[in-house]
Amino acid sequence: MRMRKKHWAIPNLNKNPYIYMKPQEFKGKWQKNFEKAQPIHLEIGTGRGDFIVEKARQNPDTNYIAMDREANAFVEAGEKIKEAKLLNIIGILGDADNLLEIFGKSEVEKIYINFCNPWPKNRHKKRRLTHPLFLNMYKEILKENSEIEFKTDNDELFEDSIDYFEREGFKIEIIDRDLKVKEDEVISYYEQRWREQNIKIKFLKVKFVKS
Ligand SMILES: C[S@@+](CC[C@H](N)C(=O)[O-])C[C@H]1O[C@@H](n2cnc3c(N)ncnc32)[C@H](O)[C@@H]1O
């Protein structure tokens, strides 16, 4: 079901001091937007923000950046980030297509991709956030030995993504086709929805190692 367009989303995000609307201006300088300089973890396609706000709450020694290109859903993430009043999380309204204009080389120490659109049609596959076109950008912005964690409900996207990561030289650390909820597991809005429908959650953890 399509979300109704919220005409107030952009004005609301514009007024939110935790949200950066022109992220290109901060390329290579993201640490300056946090209280403390510490590793930056990025979630691409944050949606409503439940996952990353909880991560930030649990891990004060990490700086978190929530990123999404759709103001409609992201405005909710913005509100959650503001209400959390944490010193280690900010958001950026931006498209992953522009990652290289937004982040400097090795600026990020972990990437999370949760339940990205599966884009099943062949002609759309290059829009997948795990497609090699994106993986090559991740290699630029990630520090060596950093990890990417990817979760999906979609079998085809999952199996293709394993191929993509292997093909691009990432070291596969964990492949789990039926991820059980651990005590400290942080769950996104979409993960919650799929779990309620008893859909198996697929999980991949990979490491970026320079060849
Ligand atoms: C299916 S939702 C999942 C939201 C959230 N991660 C969750 O698990 O609840 C996918 C999100 O990815 C965002 N997205 C898709 N392509 C993107 C891109 N190229 N750059 C940034 N965000 C993107 C969409 O706007 C949407 O909010």
The ligand as a MOL file (V3000), in Angstrom:
LIG
                    3D

  0  0  0     0  0            999 V3000
M  V30 BEGIN CTAB
M  V30 COUNTS 27 29 0 0 0
M  V30 BEGIN ATOM
M  V30 1 C 11.1580 -1.1710 2.4550 0
M  V30 2 S 11.7330 0.2550 3.2310 0 CHG=1
M  V30 3 C 12.6230 -0.3660 4.6400 0
M  V30 4 C 12.7440 0.6510 5.7200 0
M  V30 5 C 13.5370 0.2130 6.9750 0
M  V30 6 N 14.9140 -0.0850 6.6640 0
M  V30 7 C 12.9060 -0.9520 7.6730 0
M  V30 8 O 13.4840 -2.0540 7.6570 0
M  V30 9 O 11.8300 -0.7610 8.2720 0 CHG=-1
M  V30 10 C 13.0710 0.7380 2.1480 0
M  V30 11 C 13.5530 2.1790 2.3780 0
M  V30 12 O 14.7100 2.3800 1.5860 0
M  V30 13 C 14.6730 3.6900 1.0430 0
M  V30 14 N 15.5240 3.7070 -0.1660 0
M  V30 15 C 15.3490 2.9780 -1.2930 0
M  V30 16 N 16.3140 3.2690 -2.1950 0
M  V30 17 C 17.0970 4.2070 -1.6110 0
M  V30 18 C 18.2450 4.9200 -2.0390 0
M  V30 19 N 18.7670 4.7290 -3.2670 0
M  V30 20 N 18.8070 5.8160 -1.2010 0
M  V30 21 C 18.2840 6.0290 0.0280 0
M  V30 22 N 17.1800 5.3890 0.4920 0
M  V30 23 C 16.6060 4.4930 -0.3090 0
M  V30 24 C 13.1950 3.9050 0.7560 0
M  V30 25 O 12.8860 5.2820 0.6460 0
M  V30 26 C 12.5390 3.2460 1.9780 0
M  V30 27 O 12.3400 4.1510 3.0300 0
M  V30 END ATOM
M  V30 BEGIN BOND
M  V30 1 1 1 2
M  V30 2 1 2 3
M  V30 3 1 2 10
M  V30 4 1 3 4
M  V30 5 1 4 5
M  V30 6 1 5 6
M  V30 7 1 5 7
M  V30 8 2 7 8
M  V30 9 1 7 9
M  V30 10 1 10 11
M  V30 11 1 11 12
M  V30 12 1 11 26
M  V30 13 1 12 13
M  V30 14 1 13 14
M  V30 15 1 13 24
M  V30 16 1 14 15
M  V30 17 1 14 23
M  V30 18 2 15 16
M  V30 19 1 16 17
M  V30 20 1 17 18
M  V30 21 2 17 23
M  V30 22 1 18 19
M  V30 23 2 18 20
M  V30 24 1 20 21
M  V30 25 2 21 22
M  V30 26 1 22 23
M  V30 27 1 24 25
M  V30 28 1 24 26
M  V30 29 1 26 27
M  V30 END BOND
M  V30 END CTAB
M  END
